[in-house]
Amino acid sequence: MRSDGGYEVIKKAIGKLGLRHREHIAAYGDGNERRLTGRHETADINTFVWGVANRGASVRVGRDTEKEGKGYFEDRRPASNMDPYVVTSLIAETTMLWEPSHSNGDGKGAAAP
């Protein structure tokens, strides 16, 4: 992600996070439904949105990352009361190890990003 061409890797990782949005929300701390309202620089808890320099998105990519074609992204959904070990392992699993199939387990087809 931080090497040349990393922006494409970032977009693929974010696509995977979107496909597992509900699973991640369930692990991101109690009471997130009160915080993730779609107001006050948050995305609605039921909607996954990402964007460049968008503080109201679920996942934000910095403007410099887009400009340089490499860098980092931030998942803005975890609450302060989340378990950092659970959240970090879930993000790593989803973005690096998990491969989407034709069905993501909820009965709806999920195309690869």
C-alpha positions in Angstrom: 0.0 0.0 0.0 2.9 2.4 0.7 4.9 1.3 -2.3 4.5 2.6 -5.9 1.1 1.5 -7.2 -0.3 1.0 -3.7 -3.4 3.1 -4.3 -4.8 0.2 -6.4 -4.1 -2.2 -3.5 -5.8 0.2 -1.1 -8.9 0.4 -3.3 -9.1 -3.4 -3.5 -8.8 -3.6 0.3 -11.5 -1.0 0.8 -13.8 -3.0 -1.5 -13.3 -6.0 0.7 -14.1 -4.0 3.8 -17.3 -2.9 2.1 -18.4 -6.5 1.4 -17.9 -7.4 5.1 -19.4 -4.2 6.5 -21.9 -5.8 8.8 -19.4 -8.3 10.2 -17.0 -5.5 11.0 -19.6 -3.2 12.6 -20.5 -6.1 14.9 -16.9 -6.2 16.2 -16.3 -2.4 16.3 -17.6 -1.7 19.8 -20.9 -1.4 21.6 -23.1 1.6 21.1 -21.9 2.4 17.6 -25.5 2.8 16.5 -25.6 6.0 18.6 -22.3 7.4 17.1 -22.5 6.3 13.5 -25.6 8.4 12.5 -24.5 10.0 9.3 -24.0 13.3 11.0 -21.0 14.9 12.7 -18.4 13.5 10.3 -19.6 9.9 10.5 -21.2 7.6 8.0 -24.5 5.9 8.8 -24.0 2.6 10.5 -26.0 0.8 7.8 -24.1 2.3 4.9 -20.6 1.7 3.8 -19.0 4.7 2.0 -15.4 5.5 1.2 -13.9 8.6 -0.2 -10.8 10.7 -0.6 -10.5 13.4 2.1 -14.0 12.6 3.2 -14.3 12.6 7.0 -18.0 11.6 6.7 -17.0 8.3 5.1 -16.7 4.9 6.7 -13.2 4.6 5.3 -11.2 7.7 4.4 -8.2 7.9 2.0 -6.0 11.0 2.4 -5.6 13.4 -0.4 -1.9 12.8 -0.5 -2.4 9.1 -0.8 -4.5 9.6 -3.9 -2.1 12.2 -5.3 1.0 10.1 -4.7 -0.6 6.8 -5.7 0.4 5.2 -2.4 0.0 5.6 1.3 -2.6 4.6 3.8 -6.4 4.6 4.5 -8.3 4.9 7.8 -11.3 2.9 8.9 -13.4 5.5 10.8 -16.0 3.0 12.1 -14.4 1.5 15.2 -15.5 3.0 18.5 -13.2 3.8 21.4 -14.5 0.8 23.4 -13.6 -1.8 20.8 -11.0 -4.5 21.4 -8.0 -3.4 19.4 -6.8 -6.9 19.0 -10.1 -8.1 17.6 -10.4 -5.1 15.2 -6.8 -5.2 14.0 -7.0 -8.9 13.3 -10.4 -8.6 11.5 -9.1 -5.7 9.3 -5.9 -7.7 8.5 -7.9 -10.8 7.7 -10.4 -9.0 5.5 -7.9 -6.9 3.6 -5.0 -9.3 3.2 -6.3 -12.9 3.5 -10.0 -13.0 2.7 -11.1 -13.5 -0.9 -14.8 -12.7 -1.8 -16.8 -15.6 -3.3 -20.0 -15.4 -5.4 -21.9 -15.4 -2.1 -20.8 -13.5 1.0 -22.9 -15.6 3.3 -25.9 -13.4 3.6 -27.8 -14.8 0.6 -26.9 -11.9 -1.6 -24.4 -12.3 -4.4 -21.2 -10.3 -3.9 -18.9 -9.5 -6.8 -15.2 -9.1 -6.3 -14.1 -5.5 -6.1 
